[in-house]
Amino acid sequence: MYPLDRNIASCRSWEDFEQLVANEYGDKGSSGNKGKGDIFERLTQLFLKTSPIYASKLKHVWWCNNPYTNEFPSDVRRKLNLPDDDEGID
C-alpha cells in the first residue's frame, strides 16, 4: 500500500476525492500539480485493476511514473518510446 492509498480509501464519493485533492494539493504550484497527477494516476490504476469490467480484460496496469517503486518495465517503456521522467503530459 502506498501513502496515497490511505487518502484515496478515505473517499466515499467523487466529491470526497475532489475535496481531498483541493485540500492536499490546492494552489501549491508545480509540486501541487505533480501531487494531483500522482493521486489521479493511482486512483485510475486502482480502478482499472479492481473494476470487474476492466480487471478481466487487462493483464497489466502499471503506474508509469510511480514515485515509490519502479514497477513499469523498462523494455515496455523503450518499446513505447516513453521518457524516463514524468513530463506531466497526462
Buried (B, 14 or more C-beta within 10 A) or exposed (E): EBEBEEBBEEBEEEEEBEEBBEEBBEEEEEEBEBBBBBBBBBBEBBBBEEEEEEEEEEEEBEBBBBBEEEEBEEEEBEEEEBEEEBEEEE
